[in-house]
């Protein structure tokens, strides 16, 4: 493994890039940010990633793609503190919980906000982004049940995992974004889903939550070598 400081190709509002930034923070690893403008992506990004999306991590001559695989690389190369259970069955369950949160909550939140920021598809209602974000409310009772079933403070129980890092962008962004676009009901209610509300608050209080809003200098085509 190289001793070069990792360079994260990132977009401030990408939940997947945010998870990777927070993962490096949790491990105490210094990193650099190459910020992109998603409306004008530098040519270098496509050279690194044929999907032309972030996150991408450069470490020396190595190029790492896709946030789950990047987190696996981080865990293998920086095993302390451990962020997946050692037991294979518990680890598989923790990874499923992480997948569930990302598939339903992260994609609903950021899919809706993307339509608000960049426009909706032809034939969709003008307020489709707002409608999509409002759907978050139906997931909070399900998340409440999952948290109650596992016990402990975190998604997988007592151990803080990459699943919690995947949830962190939602915990940080929802209280700011949902009321701003007129769907305050998308914010977890402490009266009806107290475990979810408390869980999100714990995520916001972790020092690594600062990495969710970390932003670097924007890289433009021609200065991205």
N, C-alpha and C positions, 0 to 999 in steps of 0.2 A: 504494500500500500504506500502511495506517495505521501510526502509530508506537505504537499501544496495545500493552501487554504481552499476549501471548496467554493466554487462559484455557482450560485443558484440563478438560473434563468427563471424569472418570476414575474408575476403580475400581482399587484397589491391586493386585489379583490378575489383572486383565485383561491378557492378553499383548499385545493390540492397543493398549490405552492405554499399556502399558509401552513398547512400541516407539516410540510418538509422544513420550512423555516423554524417552526416550533420544535420539531424533532431535534434539529441541530442545537437549538437553545437548551433543550432538556439535557442533552448529552454534554453540554459545555464546550461545544465545538464552534470556533470562530468561522465565519463565512462571509463571502462577498455576495452582493445582489446585482444581477444584471436585469434591470427592469425593462419590460417590453410595453409597448402600446399595442393592445390587441387589434386596433384598427389600422395599424401600420407596422406590421411585424418585421423585424430585421431579417435579412436574407440568411444570416448566420443561424438563426433559430431552425429554419428548415433543414440546413446542412446537418445540424446536430440531431434533429428529431423529424423523421419523415411525416409525422402527424402535425408538425408545425404548432405545437402547443407546449405550454409549461405545466409542471416544472421539468426542467432539465438541470442536472448537476454535472459540472465538469470538475474532476479531481485529477490534476496533472493531465495525462493523455487519455484518461478514462472518461467515458460519457455514460451517465445513468439516466434512465427514462422511467416515467410513470411513478407516481407517489408511493404505491404499495411496495414496488420493487426497490425504490430508493430507500424506503424505511427498512426493508430487509437488509440492504447493504449497510446502513447505519448500525443496525443491531449486531450484525456479524463483525463489523470492524471496531465498533465502540460498545462492547457488551455491558458496560456499567454506566448508570444503573440499568438493570434489566427492565425491558418494557414489553416483553411477552412472557407468559407463564412458562416455566421449564417443563411442566407436564404436558405431553402432546395433546391429550384430550382437552385439557383446560385451554391450551393455546388455540386449538381449533375452534372452541366455543367463543373465545375472545375475538378471534378473527371473524367469525360469523357476526357477532354483535357489531363489530366495526363495519362490516359490509352492509348490514341492515341499516345502520344509521346513515351511511353515505348514500346508499341507493334510494332511500325514501326521503330523508330530511335534507341532506346537503343538496341533492339534485333538485328537490322541490324549491328550496330557498333560492339557490343561485340560478336555477333555470328560469324562475320567475323574474328575478332581478335582471338577468341578462336581456330578457325581452323588454323590460322597462328601459334599460340603458341603450340597447342597440336596435330595438324595433321588433315588432311581431311579424309573423309570417302572413302571407296573403291569405285572406279568408278567415283569419282569427279575429276575435273581438279586440277592440282597441285596448281594453283593460285586461287582456289575458294574463299579463304579468302580475297584476294585482290579484286576480283570481287564483293564480297558481300559488302565490305566497300565502294566501288565506287558507289554502288546503293544509298548511302545517298544523293547524289546530287539531285536526283529526288524528294526528300521530302522537300527540302528547299523552293521552291515556294509555296507548300501547307502550310508549317508552316508560311511563310510570310503572306499568306491570313488569317490564323487564328489569328495571332498577330494583323493584321490590323483591323480585325472584332471586336476584343475585346477592342482594344485601351489600353492605359496604358503601364506600363513598363514590365508587367509580363504575364505569359501564360494565366491567368484568368482575366487580366485587371490590376487594380490598386493594388490588394492584392497579396502579395507573399504567395504562397501555397506549399503544398507538391508536387504538380505537377512540380513546379520550382526546387525543390530538386531532383526530379526524372530526370530532364533535366540536372542538374549540372554536372554529370559525363561525359556526352557528350560534354558539353561546355569546360570542362577542358581537356579532352583527345583528342578530334578530332584534334585540331591544332598541337598537338605533334605527334600523331600516323599516321594520314593520309599522310602527306608528307614523313614520315619515311618509309612507305611501298610503296611509289610511286604513291599515288592517291591524289595529292594536290587538285584536283577538288572536293573532298568530304568536303573540308573546306568551310563554307558559305562565299560567295563573297559579300563584302559590296557594290559593284557596282550594283549587280543584286538582292540581297535580303538584303537590308540595315537593315530592322527590325530584321531579324534573327541574322545578325552579331552583331548588337548593343545589342540584348537580350543576346546572349552568352557572350559578354564582361561584361555586368552587372552581370551575374551569376559568372563569374570568379573573379569579384571584391568584392563579398560578403565575409566577414570573414569566413563564414562556408565552403567556397570552399576549405579551407585548410584541412578540414576533408576528402575530396575525396581522398587525397593521404596519409592519416594517416595509419600507419602500426604498429602492435604490435609485440611482440616476438612470434615466431612460436611455436605452441603447438604440441608436438609429442606424439604418443601413449606411455602411461606409465607415462607421467607427466602432464596429463590433468584432474586430479581429483580436 
